Amino acid sequence: MAEIKEAVLVDGVRTPNFRAHAEKGWARNLRPDELLTYVYEALFERNPQVKPEDIDAVFCGTANQTGMQNDIARLGWLASGYPDSVPTNGVNQQCPSGMSCIEHACRAIMADDGNIFIASGVEDMQNVPMAMGMDFPPRIANYYDPMELPMGPTAEKIAQLYNISREDAELMAYHSHLKAAAARDAGKFADEIVPVKALDDNGEEFMCDRDQWIRDNPSLEQMAGMRPAFRPDGIVTAAISSPLTTGACATLFMSREKADELGLSYHLRYGGGAMAGCDPTIMGYGPVPAVKKLLAMKGLTIDDIDVWELNEAFGTQSLAVLRELGIAENAPFDNVNVWGGALALGHPLGESGARIVITLNNIMKTDYADAKRGVATLCGGFGNGNATLWEKV
Ligand SMILES: CC(C)(COP(=O)(O)OP(=O)(O)OC[C@H]1O[C@@H](n2cnc3c(N)ncnc32)[C@H](O)[C@@H]1OP(=O)(O)O)[C@@H](O)C(=O)NCCC(=O)NCCS
């Protein structure tokens, strides 16, 4: 049995996050496989020591693997013109799919099942809308109320159970936009965003290098006037929901010795990952058991983690998680989602789990350069949570 190896994050890139809308989305001219090509090409351009044929496997996370996203892991790689000798593996854990890919890659490296892996993620919520082609197993009604299973109702239920107010969730969204806009204006995303040839509001082509959903002037008054999106008497509006988004990302992982041999630099090592299940009618709770499991396995406490990336699927679910874990009570938070979260940046389902690791890496290189450990975590539709630990090398 070979010794356990170290898996290091060599690089990570993403497209901008686009509004998933046939008239208003800047990526309305693109398909999900084309977005993947952008991020794969960028990885090879930025790391010329690595050739496509050197990759041991490509993992690609996508929540809705139907239509244009049917076996997108394989077809997206082949449609990019890369060698068919490289195997691919489509992974689905709903929103944590991209994170799951990273765990597959890192565990393979640690087990000496290969040296160089790509873990990517893509979701085009315009061309492949959420729940397209979905056919719920009728027998699930023996255990859960099917009306409580879609994402919006889970965000309402968790708010009720954990006493999350609309005002607090709106405050979280407000600060998410402010932080994201400040990070964008300060050029913080420059290292991770690959410009994409997109269409502006007038239909003119432009090289887009910024996220479409960030609001420059978020307004608490405006948010307070918005109608509930999922229940007439509910509190969850579009402002406190992650918006429908299209985007792709890709990460390059290697064994530490391979990265050293190729002369590639790295800042973070995979410290472990934990998945946990929870009641699907409050799926947003998933990070709570996942983070608890991860920290217990590693002998760490919340205070040992210097910086957090928590995917903001909904403001209500994020606040419930932060309070239950004892990380924070109310926005603004300092060491959580330092450059904003999904409420502002968007949430292309299967992509986000890998995207938050890319952003965490960049935060730990710059604003939190002295941080020793970071955790990235997110919830998944129908009751999955996933959390990964990242350690500075
Ligand atoms: C909530 C939801 C139903 C709203 O969808 P929608 O009705 O298509 O609404 P949009 O996102 O287009 O927003 C409606 C309007 O409100 C606006 N709006 C959104 N957030 C706003 C804010 N913070 N302040 C002001 N206006 C806002 C939008 O810009 C849009 O107006 P526009 O078309 O003039 O630009 C949808 O975003 C959703 O389902 N989100 C959750 C997705 C999900 O479940 N993801 C998985 C999580 S686990």
The ligand as an ORCA input file, in Angstrom:
! r2SCAN-3c Opt
* xyz 0 1
  C     -36.616     33.487     -6.668
  C     -36.792     33.180     -8.141
  C     -38.038     32.297     -8.340
  C     -36.993     34.529     -8.846
  O     -36.972     34.279    -10.212
  P     -37.624     35.300    -11.251
  O     -39.049     35.492    -10.918
  O     -37.236     34.822    -12.604
  O     -36.960     36.626    -10.832
  P     -35.615     37.355    -11.257
  O     -34.458     36.725    -10.570
  O     -35.563     37.533    -12.721
  O     -35.900     38.701    -10.520
  C     -37.138     39.397    -10.720
  C     -36.838     40.864    -10.753
  O     -36.427     41.237     -9.432
  C     -35.217     41.902     -9.540
  N     -34.428     41.713     -8.336
  C     -33.817     40.570     -7.925
  N     -33.121     40.808     -6.800
  C     -33.291     42.106     -6.515
  C     -32.805     42.948     -5.494
  N     -31.989     42.495     -4.544
  N     -33.179     44.247     -5.491
  C     -33.978     44.722     -6.473
  N     -34.462     43.980     -7.483
  C     -34.122     42.687     -7.486
  C     -34.550     41.302    -10.765
  O     -33.537     42.121    -11.266
  C     -35.707     41.173    -11.712
  O     -36.023     42.393    -12.326
  P     -35.513     42.750    -13.836
  O     -35.991     41.644    -14.722
  O     -36.144     44.059    -14.099
  O     -34.024     42.810    -13.778
  C     -35.547     32.477     -8.748
  O     -34.449     33.344     -8.703
  C     -35.200     31.221     -7.992
  O     -35.889     30.212     -8.123
  N     -34.119     31.265     -7.222
  C     -33.694     30.092     -6.444
  C     -32.914     29.165     -7.304
  C     -32.600     27.907     -6.559
  O     -33.466     27.255     -6.013
  N     -31.333     27.541     -6.541
  C     -30.903     26.391     -5.824
  C     -30.775     26.728     -4.402
  S     -30.558     25.271     -3.488
*
